[in-house]
Amino acid sequence: MNLEKIMKVSWRINELQFERGVFLEGDLNIAILDIQIENFTPDSELELSFYNENEKKLYVQKEVNLQQNIKIKIPNEVLQVPGQVFVRLTQKKGDSILQATEEIYFYVVKKKIMNS
C-alpha cells in the first residue's frame, strides 16, 4: 500500500509544468515532489526553497548529484500550517546557476475533524 501523495513537476530549459497539488495539514512524511528534469548537468545540485505565505517562513533543502528523475520529500514543517506554499527551484553547480530559477506552488488545507 503506497501512502505517498505526489505532485509531479516537469522541468525543461525555459519550460516548467506542474500539477497544482493540495496536501492536508499534517500530511507528514508522505508529501513528495516528483521532479523530472531534462538537460540537467551531471554533478549539479537542485536547491529548493519552500515558503508558506501564511507562516512567512522560509525552509531550504538541497539535493546533491542531480539526476534526471528525483523525488523530494516536502519538509514536514511546511505542511503544519494551512496556506499557499511557494517552491523555488534552482539548478546549480558550485556558485553557478545553470537554469533560471523557477517557481511552483501547492496548497496546504486545514484538516476537518468530523464528529461521529
C-alpha positions in Angstrom: 0.0 0.0 0.0 1.5 3.3 -1.1 0.7 6.2 1.2 2.7 8.9 -0.7 0.9 12.0 -2.0 2.8 13.0 -5.1 3.0 16.3 -7.0 4.6 15.9 -10.5 6.9 18.5 -11.9 8.5 18.5 -15.4 11.3 21.0 -16.0 13.0 21.7 -19.3 15.0 24.8 -20.2 12.6 27.7 -20.3 9.6 25.5 -19.6 8.2 24.3 -16.3 5.0 22.3 -16.0 3.5 21.1 -12.7 0.3 19.7 -11.3 -1.1 22.1 -8.7 -1.0 20.0 -5.6 -3.2 20.1 -2.5 -2.0 18.5 0.7 -3.7 18.2 4.1 -2.4 19.9 7.1 -0.4 17.2 8.8 0.4 15.1 5.7 3.7 14.4 7.4 6.3 12.1 5.7 4.1 11.3 2.7 4.1 14.6 0.6 6.5 14.2 -2.3 7.6 16.4 -5.3 8.4 14.1 -8.2 10.6 16.2 -10.5 11.7 15.2 -14.0 14.5 17.4 -15.3 15.6 17.4 -18.9 19.0 18.8 -20.0 20.4 18.6 -16.4 24.1 18.8 -15.8 25.7 15.9 -14.0 27.1 16.6 -10.6 24.9 19.6 -10.3 22.6 20.4 -7.3 18.9 21.3 -7.2 18.2 23.8 -4.5 14.6 24.0 -3.3 13.3 26.9 -1.2 9.9 26.4 0.4 7.9 29.4 1.6 4.5 29.2 3.3 2.8 32.6 2.7 0.7 32.3 6.0 3.6 31.3 8.1 6.0 33.8 6.5 8.9 31.3 7.0 11.4 30.0 4.5 12.8 26.4 4.5 15.6 25.3 2.3 16.5 21.8 1.2 19.4 20.9 -1.1 19.9 17.8 -3.2 23.4 17.0 -4.5 24.3 15.0 -7.6 21.1 15.8 -9.5 19.6 13.0 -11.7 17.0 13.1 -14.4 14.2 12.0 -12.1 14.3 12.9 -8.4 11.8 12.5 -5.6 12.0 15.1 -2.8 10.1 14.8 0.4 8.3 18.1 1.2 9.6 19.2 4.7 7.1 18.4 7.4 7.4 21.9 8.8 5.8 23.3 5.6 2.8 21.0 6.0 1.8 22.1 9.5 0.3 25.5 8.6 -2.6 25.9 6.1 -1.9 28.2 3.2 -0.2 28.5 -0.2 3.3 27.2 -0.3 5.7 28.5 -3.0 8.7 26.4 -4.0 11.6 28.0 -5.8 13.7 25.6 -7.9 17.3 26.4 -8.9 19.8 24.2 -10.6 23.3 25.0 -9.5 26.8 23.8 -9.9 29.1 25.4 -7.3 28.3 29.1 -7.4 26.9 29.0 -10.9 23.2 28.9 -11.7 22.6 26.5 -14.6 18.9 27.0 -15.2 16.9 30.1 -14.5 15.2 29.9 -11.1 11.5 28.8 -11.5 8.7 28.8 -9.0 5.8 26.4 -8.4 3.2 26.3 -5.7 0.9 24.0 -3.8 -1.7 24.4 -1.1 -1.9 23.1 2.4 -5.5 22.9 3.6 -6.9 22.6 7.1 -7.8 19.1 8.1 -11.5 18.9 9.0 -12.5 16.8 12.0 -15.7 15.0 11.6 -18.0 14.4 14.6 -19.5 10.9 14.7 
